[in-house]
Amino acid sequence: MKISYDPEVDALSIIFRETTVTTKELGEGIAADYDAEGLLAGIEVLNASVRFGGRETLSQIILEGVGLAA
């Protein structure tokens, strides 16, 4: 699993599997990525700092994600 944040576009990305995906919008600014078999491969959230309560919260999410991957 890979968790990343792009501050230029304020987007949080959680990738469960690196693969070719089809993206489906779930709601305004939230999308899910599905692999060829229809299994969830990732999630993307736009305007992430607003949705998650600020950049400090995003820093914590990313740090915990790194800890889980290590």
N, C-alpha and C positions, 0 to 999 in steps of 0.2 A: 504494500500500500504506500502511496506517495501523496503527501499533503503539501500543497504549495499555495502561495499567495502572490499575486501580481499587483503591486501598488499602483502601477500606471493605469490599469483599468479597474482597480478595486475588485478583483475577482479571486475567489477561493476555489481551488480545484482539489478534489479528492479522487485519486485514480486507484482503483482496486486491481486492474489488470491492464497492461500495455497491449493493445490490440486495435484493429480497425473497428471503429464504432459508428453507430447511427445515433444522432442526438435528437432527443425529444424534449420539447419545452413542457415543463410541468406547471409553471406559473410564471408570472412576470419576473424575469431575472433568475429563474431557477431551471436548470436543465439536467436531464439524466442521459448518460451515454450507455448504450446497449451493444453487446457484441453480436456476431452473426447468428448466434443461437438464441438471442433474445435475453441473455443474462446481463444483469447490471454490471457495467465495467467502470463507471465513474459518475461523479456528480460535480456540477459547476454552479457556483452562486455568484451573481453579479451584485454590485453595491454591498459587498460583504461587510465593510466596516460599519455601515449603517445597520444592517440586519443583525450583526453579532455584537453590537454595543461598543464599537470603537476599535482602533488599531491595537490597543493593549490586549484586548480579548483575542484578536487574531494572532498576535504574537504568542500567546499562551497556547492556542490551538495548534499552531505550527510546531512549537517546541515539544508539546506532548506527542505529536505525530512523529517527530524525529525520534523521540525516546522509545516509542512503540516499534519503530522500524529497526532500531539498533540492536 
